């Protein structure tokens, strides 16, 4: 068996196993870049729409392959834990099982030639009937055994109200290295017969998946109110403000960009070497909580005018971490702790290095370490943990009544530790 066939078998096997694993928003091909999905009509940006309202999510991605391709998609209903649910297609959708992405445009005056695809959900060919989580699977040439993109979004039917705060007052310390999320779920006017067994709550910090929390029971239950208070599972590392850089112009360099140079046949952007911040005092940086924004200066169509730059990251350190790996996190790596996000140590230069192929725009990122054999990152060793850090917390409330086949998403909100960034 040659190496191409071996890779194809491994990819197919991985996707077969994914049927029992959690879906995530990501590319499954090296030629697919800049996968983004969000409801752009609301801020902060999340891929979430309200059932019964005229709202939609927009999925976009670029195909850097020079060969023309046709892309189709299929949408599947998921559980609160992003696995395929037991609901049949006729129960959760109106429309055709498989549809094609028709909105495509080709890049203009770029060294990297690509096709830019966009898809809005719902649309004339597909509409959802029920709330919950959904995944869009995109296939090249309708090869439904090998998706090239998966993109997750949610539909909420607001039946409950959520009120809470993210505070530096925690069970571990006061104004220290952590932040505590406390909140109440008020379900007045909505029937929940067994709150201890029917309600699932998911809490995410800056849309990270490695440290998200899923709660199956409240800490306290009063009439029509579920309280999640002083729960040790809801204590998060405070972290630090996201590092930022802007590569929207090859002529005007932003503060963190050392150079943008053309090395035939492509551009390379080199960032200034980063410093450890774990022993520094808090310094406010305006960020967008780990997101990135595609942008080209003096362009009205950055989605097709934006070029791709090989972007070079450097983190100097005398010796590598022997017991941990170093990763870049943020939406520039899909917030995933995968090999694509792992830094490599260069002993000759005494630094960690990484090169990412990124579209022009503004980016947020952080460095994290992951202990060997673990799957949750920590910010302590490189970024430090400072209680003043602005962090964005998303709270999802799901309801599965006894006998139901799916998790209804009945509430969603966002909270900020400290004041929110203006974006």
C-alpha positions as CSV (number, residue, x, y, z in Angstrom):
1,X,0.0,0.0,0.0
2,X,1.5,3.3,-1.0
3,X,1.6,6.3,1.3
4,X,-1.3,8.1,-0.4
5,X,-3.6,5.1,0.1
6,X,-2.4,4.8,3.7
7,X,-3.3,8.4,4.4
8,X,-6.7,8.0,2.8
9,X,-7.4,4.9,4.9
10,X,-6.4,6.7,8.1
11,X,-8.6,9.7,7.3
12,X,-11.6,7.5,6.6
13,X,-11.0,5.6,9.8
14,X,-10.7,8.8,11.8
15,X,-14.0,10.1,10.3
16,X,-15.7,6.8,11.0
17,X,-14.6,7.1,14.6
18,X,-15.8,10.7,14.7
19,X,-19.4,9.4,14.4
20,X,-19.0,8.5,18.1
21,X,-16.9,11.6,19.0
22,X,-17.6,15.3,19.3
23,X,-18.0,17.5,16.2
24,X,-15.9,20.7,16.1
25,X,-15.5,23.5,13.7
26,X,-12.5,22.8,11.6
27,X,-10.9,22.0,8.2
28,X,-10.1,18.5,7.3
29,X,-7.9,19.3,4.3
30,X,-4.6,21.2,4.0
31,X,-6.0,23.2,1.1
32,X,-9.0,24.5,3.2
33,X,-8.3,27.6,5.2
34,X,-10.0,30.3,7.2
35,X,-13.1,28.3,8.2
36,X,-15.4,30.7,10.1
37,X,-19.0,30.5,11.2
38,X,-21.0,33.1,13.1
39,X,-24.2,35.1,13.3
40,X,-22.7,38.4,12.1
41,X,-25.8,40.4,13.0
42,X,-25.0,40.1,16.8
43,X,-22.1,40.8,19.0
44,X,-20.2,39.1,20.5
45,X,-19.9,36.9,17.5
46,X,-21.2,33.3,18.1
47,X,-22.6,30.8,15.7
48,X,-26.1,30.9,17.3
49,X,-29.5,31.9,16.0
50,X,-33.0,32.2,17.6
51,X,-35.7,29.7,16.7
52,X,-38.5,31.5,14.9
53,X,-36.6,34.7,14.2
54,X,-35.2,36.0,10.9
55,X,-31.6,35.2,11.8
56,X,-28.9,33.1,10.1
57,X,-25.4,31.9,10.5
58,X,-22.8,32.4,7.8
59,X,-20.2,29.7,7.1
60,X,-17.2,30.7,5.0
61,X,-13.9,29.1,3.9
62,X,-11.3,29.3,1.3
63,X,-10.1,26.5,-1.0
64,X,-6.4,27.0,-2.0
65,X,-6.5,24.1,-4.4
66,X,-6.0,25.3,-8.0
67,X,-8.4,22.6,-9.3
68,X,-12.1,23.6,-9.6
69,X,-14.4,21.8,-7.2
70,X,-18.0,21.5,-6.3
71,X,-19.0,21.5,-2.7
72,X,-22.1,20.0,-1.2
73,X,-23.3,20.0,2.5
74,X,-25.4,18.0,4.9
75,X,-26.6,19.2,8.3
76,X,-27.0,16.9,11.3
77,X,-28.7,17.6,14.7
78,X,-26.4,17.0,17.7
79,X,-26.6,16.5,21.4
80,X,-25.4,19.0,24.0
81,X,-22.0,17.3,23.8
82,X,-21.8,17.6,20.0
83,X,-22.5,14.0,19.1
84,X,-25.1,12.9,16.6
85,X,-28.5,13.0,18.2
86,X,-31.3,10.4,17.8
87,X,-33.6,12.8,16.0
88,X,-34.6,11.9,12.5
89,X,-34.0,14.3,9.6
90,X,-37.8,14.8,9.1
91,X,-38.1,15.9,12.7
92,X,-35.4,18.6,12.7
93,X,-35.3,19.9,9.1
94,X,-37.3,21.1,6.2
95,X,-35.7,20.8,2.8
96,X,-33.3,18.6,1.0
97,X,-30.8,16.3,2.8
98,X,-28.0,17.3,0.5
99,X,-27.5,20.7,-1.0
100,X,-24.8,22.6,-2.9
101,X,-22.9,25.7,-2.0
102,X,-23.6,28.1,-4.8
103,X,-21.9,31.3,-3.5
104,X,-18.3,31.2,-4.6
105,X,-15.9,33.9,-5.7
106,X,-12.3,33.8,-6.8
107,X,-9.4,35.8,-5.2
108,X,-8.3,38.9,-6.9
109,X,-4.6,40.1,-7.3
110,X,-3.3,37.6,-4.7
111,X,-0.2,35.5,-4.9
112,X,-2.2,32.6,-3.3
113,X,-5.0,31.9,-5.7
114,X,-8.1,30.6,-4.0
115,X,-11.9,30.2,-4.2
116,X,-13.9,31.7,-1.4
117,X,-17.1,29.9,-0.4
118,X,-20.0,31.2,1.7
119,X,-23.2,29.5,2.9
120,X,-26.1,30.9,5.0
121,X,-28.3,28.8,7.2
122,X,-31.3,28.8,7.1
123,X,-31.9,29.3,3.4
124,X,-34.4,28.4,0.6
125,X,-33.2,24.8,0.5
126,X,-32.8,24.1,4.2
127,X,-34.5,25.2,7.4
128,X,-34.4,23.9,11.0
129,X,-37.5,22.9,13.0
130,X,-36.2,22.5,16.5
131,X,-33.6,24.0,18.8
132,X,-30.3,22.5,19.8
133,X,-26.8,22.0,18.3
134,X,-26.2,21.3,14.6
135,X,-23.1,20.5,12.5
136,X,-22.6,21.3,8.8
137,X,-20.5,18.8,7.0
138,X,-19.1,20.0,3.7
139,X,-18.1,17.5,1.0
140,X,-15.9,17.9,-2.1
141,X,-17.6,16.6,-5.3
142,X,-20.3,15.1,-3.0
143,X,-18.0,12.5,-1.5
144,X,-20.0,12.0,1.7
145,X,-17.5,9.7,3.3
146,X,-14.8,12.3,3.5
147,X,-15.9,15.8,4.7
148,X,-13.5,18.6,4.1
149,X,-15.1,21.0,6.6
150,X,-17.2,20.6,9.7
151,X,-18.8,23.7,11.2
152,X,-20.9,23.8,14.4
153,X,-23.8,26.2,15.2
154,X,-26.7,26.3,17.7
155,X,-30.4,27.2,17.6
156,X,-31.8,28.6,20.8
157,X,-35.5,28.9,21.9
158,X,-35.2,31.3,24.8
159,X,-37.4,29.8,27.5
160,X,-35.3,30.7,30.5
161,X,-33.4,33.7,31.7
162,X,-29.8,33.6,32.9
163,X,-28.3,36.1,35.3
164,X,-24.8,35.9,36.7
165,X,-21.3,37.3,37.0
166,X,-17.7,36.3,36.5
167,X,-15.6,37.4,39.4
168,X,-12.1,37.3,40.9
169,X,-13.7,36.2,44.2
170,X,-13.3,32.4,44.2
171,X,-13.0,29.5,46.6
172,X,-9.3,29.4,45.9
173,X,-8.3,33.0,46.3
174,X,-9.6,36.6,46.1
175,X,-8.2,38.8,43.3
176,X,-5.6,36.1,42.6
177,X,-5.1,33.9,39.6
178,X,-8.6,32.6,39.0
179,X,-12.1,33.7,38.0
180,X,-15.3,32.2,39.3
181,X,-18.5,32.0,37.3
182,X,-21.7,32.2,39.3
183,X,-25.2,32.3,37.7
184,X,-28.9,31.5,38.2
185,X,-31.3,30.0,35.7
186,X,-34.9,31.3,36.1
187,X,-37.4,29.0,34.4
188,X,-40.6,30.7,35.5
189,X,-43.4,30.0,33.0
190,X,-41.5,27.0,31.6
191,X,-42.1,23.4,32.8
192,X,-39.1,21.5,34.1
193,X,-40.4,18.5,36.1
194,X,-37.0,17.2,37.3
195,X,-34.4,19.9,37.3
196,X,-31.7,17.6,38.8
197,X,-31.9,15.2,35.9
198,X,-33.3,17.2,32.9
199,X,-31.1,20.2,32.7
200,X,-27.5,20.3,31.2
201,X,-25.5,23.5,31.4
202,X,-22.3,24.1,29.4
203,X,-19.9,27.0,30.2
204,X,-17.1,28.0,27.9
205,X,-14.3,30.5,28.4
206,X,-13.4,32.4,25.2
207,X,-14.9,29.5,23.2
208,X,-12.1,27.2,24.2
209,X,-13.0,23.5,24.2
210,X,-10.2,22.0,26.3
211,X,-11.4,23.6,29.6
212,X,-15.2,23.9,29.0
213,X,-17.4,22.7,31.8
214,X,-20.6,20.5,31.5
215,X,-22.8,20.5,34.5
216,X,-25.6,17.9,34.9
217,X,-27.1,19.2,38.2
218,X,-27.5,22.6,39.9
219,X,-25.8,23.4,43.2
220,X,-29.1,24.7,44.6
221,X,-32.7,24.5,43.6
222,X,-35.4,26.9,44.6
223,X,-38.8,27.4,43.2
224,X,-38.4,28.1,39.5
225,X,-34.7,28.9,40.0
226,X,-31.5,26.8,39.5
227,X,-28.5,28.2,41.2
228,X,-24.9,27.5,40.2
229,X,-22.9,29.2,43.0
230,X,-19.4,28.7,44.3
231,X,-19.0,25.6,42.2
232,X,-15.3,24.6,42.0
233,X,-15.9,23.3,38.5
234,X,-16.7,26.9,37.5
235,X,-13.3,28.3,38.6
236,X,-11.2,29.1,35.5
237,X,-7.6,30.3,35.2
238,X,-7.7,34.0,34.7
239,X,-5.0,34.0,32.1
240,X,-3.9,37.2,30.4
241,X,-5.1,39.5,27.7
242,X,-4.6,38.1,24.2
243,X,-1.6,39.0,22.2
244,X,-2.5,40.8,19.0
245,X,-1.0,41.5,15.6
246,X,-2.3,42.9,12.3
247,X,-1.2,41.8,8.8
248,X,-3.8,43.7,6.9
249,X,-1.2,45.6,4.9
250,X,2.3,44.6,3.6
251,X,3.3,48.3,3.5
252,X,2.2,49.6,6.9
253,X,3.4,47.3,9.7
254,X,1.5,47.0,13.0
255,X,3.3,47.1,16.4
256,X,4.0,43.4,16.7
257,X,5.0,42.8,13.1
258,X,8.8,42.9,12.5
259,X,8.6,42.5,8.7
260,X,6.5,41.4,5.8
261,X,8.6,40.3,2.8
262,X,8.0,38.7,-0.5
263,X,10.1,35.5,-1.1
264,X,9.1,34.1,-4.4
265,X,6.4,32.9,-4.8
266,X,4.7,34.1,-1.5
267,X,4.7,36.6,1.3
268,X,6.2,35.9,4.7
269,X,5.2,37.9,7.8
270,X,7.6,37.7,10.8
271,X,6.4,38.7,14.2
272,X,8.7,40.1,16.8
273,X,9.9,37.5,19.3
274,X,7.4,37.1,22.1
275,X,8.2,37.4,25.8
276,X,7.1,35.3,28.8
277,X,4.5,37.3,30.7
278,X,4.1,34.9,33.7
279,X,6.0,37.2,36.0
280,X,4.9,40.5,34.7
281,X,2.2,42.8,36.1
282,X,-1.1,43.2,34.3
283,X,-1.1,45.3,31.2
284,X,-4.4,46.0,29.4
285,X,-4.5,45.1,25.7
286,X,-7.7,45.6,23.7
287,X,-8.6,42.3,22.1
288,X,-11.5,40.4,20.6
289,X,-11.3,37.4,23.0
290,X,-9.2,35.2,20.7
291,X,-11.0,35.8,17.5
292,X,-9.6,36.9,14.2
293,X,-11.0,39.3,11.6
294,X,-10.2,39.1,7.9
295,X,-9.3,42.5,6.7
296,X,-7.3,44.3,3.9
297,X,-6.5,48.0,4.2
298,X,-8.3,50.0,1.5
299,X,-10.4,47.1,0.4
300,X,-14.2,46.7,0.4
301,X,-13.9,42.9,-0.3
302,X,-11.3,41.5,2.0
303,X,-12.8,38.0,1.6
304,X,-11.3,37.8,-1.9
305,X,-8.7,40.6,-1.8
306,X,-6.9,39.1,1.2
307,X,-3.7,37.3,0.4
308,X,-2.2,34.5,2.5
309,X,1.0,35.0,4.4
310,X,3.3,32.4,6.0
311,X,3.3,33.9,9.5
312,X,6.3,33.2,11.7
313,X,5.9,33.0,15.6
314,X,8.9,32.8,17.9
315,X,9.1,32.3,21.7
316,X,12.6,32.5,23.0
317,X,13.5,30.2,26.0
318,X,16.8,28.7,27.1
319,X,15.5,25.2,27.4
320,X,12.3,23.4,26.3
321,X,9.6,22.3,28.6
322,X,10.5,18.7,29.2
323,X,7.2,17.7,30.7
324,X,4.9,19.7,28.5
325,X,4.2,20.8,24.9
326,X,3.7,24.4,23.9
327,X,0.7,25.4,21.7
328,X,-0.8,28.5,20.1
329,X,-4.4,28.9,20.9
330,X,-7.1,31.3,19.6
331,X,-9.3,31.0,16.6
332,X,-6.2,31.2,14.3
333,X,-5.7,27.5,15.3
334,X,-9.4,26.7,15.9
335,X,-8.8,26.7,19.6
336,X,-7.7,23.1,19.2
337,X,-4.7,21.4,20.8
338,X,-3.7,19.6,17.6
339,X,-0.3,19.0,15.9
340,X,-1.1,22.0,13.7
341,X,-1.0,24.3,16.7
342,X,2.0,22.8,18.5
343,X,5.2,24.8,18.6
344,X,8.5,23.1,17.8
345,X,11.7,23.8,19.8
346,X,14.8,24.9,17.9
347,X,17.8,24.1,20.1
348,X,20.2,26.1,17.9
349,X,18.2,29.3,18.2
350,X,16.9,28.4,21.7
351,X,13.3,29.2,21.0
352,X,10.0,27.7,20.1
353,X,8.9,28.3,16.6
354,X,5.8,27.9,14.5
355,X,4.7,29.0,11.0
356,X,1.0,29.3,10.2
357,X,-0.5,30.2,6.8
358,X,-2.9,33.0,7.7
359,X,-5.1,35.3,5.6
360,X,-4.6,39.0,5.9
361,X,-6.3,40.5,8.9
362,X,-6.1,41.1,12.6
363,X,-5.4,38.2,15.0
364,X,-5.5,37.2,18.7
365,X,-3.4,34.4,20.2
366,X,-2.0,33.0,23.4
367,X,0.7,30.5,24.3
368,X,-0.3,27.6,26.5
369,X,1.4,24.5,27.8
370,X,-0.1,21.0,27.9
371,X,1.4,18.4,30.3
372,X,2.4,15.2,28.5
373,X,-0.6,12.8,28.4
374,X,-3.1,15.5,29.2
375,X,-5.7,17.3,27.1
376,X,-6.2,20.5,29.0
377,X,-4.0,23.5,28.6
378,X,-2.7,25.9,31.2
379,X,-1.7,29.6,30.8
380,X,0.3,29.8,34.0
381,X,3.8,28.9,32.6
382,X,4.0,31.4,29.8
383,X,1.2,34.0,29.9
384,X,0.6,34.0,33.7
385,X,-2.8,34.3,35.4
386,X,-4.0,37.7,36.4
387,X,-7.4,38.3,37.9
388,X,-7.8,41.7,36.0
389,X,-7.9,39.9,32.6
390,X,-11.0,40.4,30.5
391,X,-12.5,37.0,29.7
392,X,-15.7,36.1,27.9
393,X,-17.9,33.3,29.3
394,X,-20.7,31.7,27.3
395,X,-23.4,29.8,29.1
396,X,-25.7,27.3,27.3
397,X,-28.7,25.8,29.0
398,X,-30.1,22.5,27.5
399,X,-33.3,20.7,28.5
400,X,-34.0,17.0,27.8
401,X,-37.4,16.1,29.4
402,X,-37.9,12.4,30.4
403,X,-38.7,10.5,27.2
404,X,-37.4,13.1,24.8
405,X,-34.9,12.2,22.0
406,X,-32.9,15.5,22.0
407,X,-31.4,18.3,24.0
408,X,-33.4,21.5,23.5
409,X,-31.3,24.6,23.8
410,X,-33.5,26.8,26.0
411,X,-31.1,29.5,27.1
412,X,-27.9,31.3,26.1
413,X,-26.0,34.3,27.4
414,X,-22.5,35.7,27.7
415,X,-20.8,37.1,30.7
416,X,-17.5,39.0,31.1
417,X,-15.0,39.0,33.8
418,X,-14.1,42.7,34.2
419,X,-15.4,45.1,31.4
420,X,-16.0,43.7,27.9
421,X,-13.8,44.7,25.0
422,X,-15.4,47.1,22.5
423,X,-15.9,45.2,19.3
